Amino acid sequence: MKAICVIGSLNIDMVAAVERFPLPGETLTSVGYSTYFGGKGGNQAVALGRLGANVRMVGKVGSDIHGSDYIRHLRMNGVDTSGIRAVKSATTGVAMILVDPQGENQIIISPGANGLLAPSDIDENWEHLMEADIFMFQLEVPIGTVAYAMKQLKGAGKTVILDPAPASQLPDAIFKHIDYMTPNETEIKYYAGRHQQYVLQLKEAANILLRKGVNTVVAKAGAEGAYLIRDIDLQHIAAYPSKPVDTTGAGDSFNAGFAFALATGSSPEEAVGIGNAVGALAIRQVGAQSSMPTKSELDTFLRQQEAYRRGSSSIQGGA
């Protein structure tokens, strides 16, 4: 199995369950409240660790109780934390999340120590970074640091995966260093710069990204699954059925499943399917990381789905 390194954010998620999202200026009473470990970087690292990947995390936390708790939590989930630094002058990042009864969410982020991740941190970790083969990035740490790290790592022959979330203005030079870019529907709309029918917009946005230098676009489409776009080809990989309870971290779970599958030798098409399965499992409970499946749970789910599809095919054939 190839080694994976996640470079990105570490947050504490403060999650409030609401009957509906508030209007501007409106105050609502929460019907439930919990705190969880989160941040897109931390989510992806934990999801990988639970799947049994060889995974290392590079990021920053504050020198507060949240930071030390998070590092301990990562270690308990099989993540190498030697690339994480605690910053005395900063607090650990925080995400404030509202979740409605349909499992949809709204999120506000206070970066804290995440905003202090710098190119010098990449240089300081370089020797250890070279031990990994696949690198995962998001956009909850400074974009300049992301761009610097991707350029250096791509130059070293590494595989680079970028989850372009939250949607942010990116320098054109960054795209040629991306092997796999994994936007969701909202991010595709942002990078396309217009609102059209989704599949048409998806093709247009993907072509823009490919022309800028991205090797492959993996577009996450929620209940529709995902689309794998290379050159002029667009391939749809269907989602697995799942009833959403909380979609927080679903995209991170997908990315982890996708990277894990690549690390174990799967083709990109197969990896997208594994990403869909991990994402489907992750939305069945509240909390980004607490709902992420283990390798055993993933294997059981895939066997059940395969058996169901064989049974359905047999019934249709008999009819």
Sequence and secondary structure as in RCSB ss.txt:
>XXXX:A:sequence
MKAICVIGSLNIDMVAAVERFPLPGETLTSVGYSTYFGGKGGNQAVALGRLGANVRMVGKVGSDIHGSDYIRHLR
MNGVDTSGIRAVKSATTGVAMILVDPQGENQIIISPGANGLLAPSDIDENWEHLMEADIFMFQLEVPIGTVAYAM
KQLKGAGKTVILDPAPASQLPDAIFKHIDYMTPNETEIKYYAGRHQQYVLQLKEAANILLRKGVNTVVAKAGAEG
AYLIRDIDLQHIAAYPSKPVDTTGAGDSFNAGFAFALATGSSPEEAVGIGNAVGALAIRQVGAQSSMPTKSELDT
FLRQQEAYRRGSSSIQGGA
>XXXX:A:secstr
   EEEES  EEEEEEE SS   TT     SEEEEEEE HHHHHHHHHHHHT  EEEEEEEESSHHHHHHHHHHH
HTTEEEEEEEEETTS  EEEEEEE TTS EEEEEE GGGGG  HHHHHHTHHHHTT SEEEE SSS HHHHHHHH
HHHHHTT EEEE   S     GGGGGG SEE  BHHHHHHHHTS   HHHHHHHHHHHHHHHT SEEEEE GGG 
EEEEETTEEEEE       S  TTHHHHHHHHHHHHHHTT  HHHHHHHHHHHHHHHTTSSSTTTT   HHHHHH
HHHHHHHHHHHHHHHHHH 
